[in-house]
Amino acid sequence: MMQTEQLATQLTNSRGRQIKFTPERLQQIRNLVERGKSREEIAELVGATVGSLQVTCSRLGISLRRPVVFNNGMGLLRLVAVWVFRR
């Protein structure tokens, strides 16, 4: 499987378009998601449309779902969602 950064460069270069999602920009997107920013906020910050952000992240396996965080009075805790499927 290709590295995310290699795939991002290949997707943009192969079509002859300006590289909007550079490896640095992809890391910025990951950081913004971790900080709880919405898709709309991230798109505005990186200079892309929400649609192109979603499509690119989907192709590269980058989740745009914000982490669930709550304050228990002693500090912030991050919940990790675990899905259990029963047959």
C-alpha positions in Angstrom: 0.0 0.0 0.0 1.2 3.5 -0.8 2.1 6.0 1.8 -0.5 8.7 2.3 1.8 11.4 1.2 2.9 9.6 -1.9 -0.7 9.0 -2.9 -1.7 12.6 -2.2 1.1 13.8 -4.5 0.2 11.3 -7.2 -3.5 12.2 -7.1 -2.8 15.9 -7.7 0.2 15.6 -10.1 -1.4 13.0 -12.4 -4.2 15.4 -13.2 -1.9 18.4 -13.8 -3.6 20.5 -11.1 -2.1 22.6 -8.4 -1.1 20.6 -5.4 -3.5 21.7 -2.7 -3.1 18.7 -0.3 0.7 18.5 0.3 2.1 16.2 2.9 2.4 19.2 5.3 -1.2 20.2 4.6 -2.4 16.6 5.3 -0.6 16.6 8.6 -2.2 20.0 9.4 -5.7 18.5 8.6 -5.0 15.6 11.0 -3.9 18.1 13.7 -7.1 20.2 13.2 -9.3 17.1 13.5 -7.5 16.2 16.7 -8.2 19.7 18.0 -11.9 19.2 17.3 -12.3 21.5 14.3 -15.3 21.0 12.0 -15.0 20.1 8.3 -16.1 23.6 7.4 -13.5 25.2 9.6 -10.7 22.9 8.3 -11.7 23.5 4.7 -11.6 27.3 5.2 -8.2 27.1 7.0 -6.5 24.9 4.3 -8.1 26.8 1.4 -10.3 24.1 0.0 -14.0 23.3 -0.4 -15.6 21.0 2.1 -16.3 18.6 -0.8 -12.7 18.4 -2.0 -11.6 18.0 1.6 -14.0 15.1 2.2 -13.2 13.4 -1.0 -9.4 13.7 -0.6 -9.5 12.6 3.0 -11.7 9.6 2.2 -9.4 8.5 -0.6 -6.4 8.8 1.7 -8.0 7.1 4.7 -8.0 10.3 6.9 -11.0 10.4 9.2 -12.7 13.8 9.6 -14.7 12.7 12.6 -13.9 14.8 15.6 -12.8 13.0 18.8 -15.3 12.9 21.7 -13.9 14.8 24.7 -15.5 15.6 28.0 -14.3 17.1 31.3 -14.6 14.9 34.3 -13.6 17.7 36.7 -10.0 16.5 36.9 -9.1 17.2 33.3 -10.2 16.4 29.8 -10.8 12.8 28.8 -11.0 11.5 25.2 -13.5 8.7 24.5 -12.5 6.0 22.0 -15.5 4.7 20.2 -15.6 0.9 19.9 -18.2 -0.6 17.6 -19.3 -4.1 18.4 -21.2 -5.9 15.7 -23.3 -8.9 16.7 -24.5 -11.5 14.3 
